[in-house]
Amino acid sequence: MPDLPRFEIIRESEFEEQLERLFGDMEEADKFTLGAEFILAREPRDGLPASRDGSIWYLPMNQLRGRAVSLYYTFDERAVTFLFIVAFDE
């Protein structure tokens, strides 16, 4: 039996706006984040803590046009919330 997602994925409006600015094409953006959704819906702790208190986590993503990308999120017992996504020069 396949490993079914345990967590709902929620996207904050700021996350969606940042995706649109990065890609322009939301279909392409959704394809880019699909792997992150698949991983984090099963185990949010597969990312790395971004805050000392463990309230915010991040997941390094594939590069986008030569820039490093990280997806920042939080989670509780039922949902993973995508907060923002950042592309930066290494």
C-alpha positions in Angstrom: 0.0 0.0 0.0 1.4 3.4 -0.9 2.5 5.9 1.8 -0.5 8.2 1.8 0.0 11.9 2.7 -0.7 12.6 6.4 -0.6 16.4 6.2 -2.7 18.9 4.3 -0.7 21.5 2.3 -1.8 25.1 2.8 -0.3 27.9 0.8 -0.2 31.4 2.3 -1.1 34.2 -0.1 2.4 35.7 0.2 3.8 32.3 -0.9 1.5 32.3 -4.0 2.5 35.9 -4.9 6.2 35.1 -4.6 5.8 32.0 -6.8 4.0 34.1 -9.4 6.9 36.7 -9.3 9.5 34.0 -9.7 7.8 32.1 -12.5 5.1 34.2 -14.1 3.5 31.0 -15.2 1.6 29.3 -12.3 1.4 26.0 -14.1 5.2 25.9 -14.2 5.4 27.1 -10.6 3.0 24.3 -9.4 5.2 21.7 -11.2 8.3 23.2 -9.4 6.7 22.8 -6.0 5.0 19.5 -6.5 8.0 17.5 -5.2 8.1 19.6 -2.0 4.4 19.0 -1.5 4.9 15.3 -1.9 7.8 15.1 0.6 6.4 17.5 3.2 2.8 16.1 3.2 4.4 12.8 4.3 7.0 14.1 6.7 7.5 17.8 7.5 10.7 17.1 9.4 12.4 16.2 6.2 13.2 19.9 5.9 15.6 21.8 8.2 14.8 24.1 11.1 15.1 27.8 10.1 14.3 29.2 13.6 15.8 28.4 17.0 12.5 27.5 18.4 11.6 25.1 15.5 8.5 27.0 14.5 9.8 27.7 11.0 11.5 25.2 8.7 12.9 25.3 5.2 13.4 22.9 2.3 16.2 23.6 -0.2 14.8 23.3 -3.7 16.2 22.8 -7.2 18.0 25.8 -8.6 16.0 28.2 -10.7 17.8 30.0 -13.5 21.1 29.6 -11.6 19.8 30.8 -8.3 19.4 28.8 -5.1 15.8 28.4 -3.9 14.4 27.7 -0.4 10.8 27.1 0.6 9.9 28.1 4.1 7.1 26.5 6.0 5.6 25.7 9.4 3.5 22.7 10.4 1.3 21.3 13.1 -0.4 17.9 13.6 -2.7 18.3 10.6 -1.2 20.7 8.1 2.0 22.0 6.5 1.7 25.7 5.7 4.0 27.1 2.9 4.9 30.6 4.1 7.3 31.9 1.5 9.7 30.9 -1.2 13.0 32.7 -1.8 15.5 32.6 -4.7 18.9 34.0 -4.0 22.4 34.1 -5.5 24.8 31.7 -3.6 
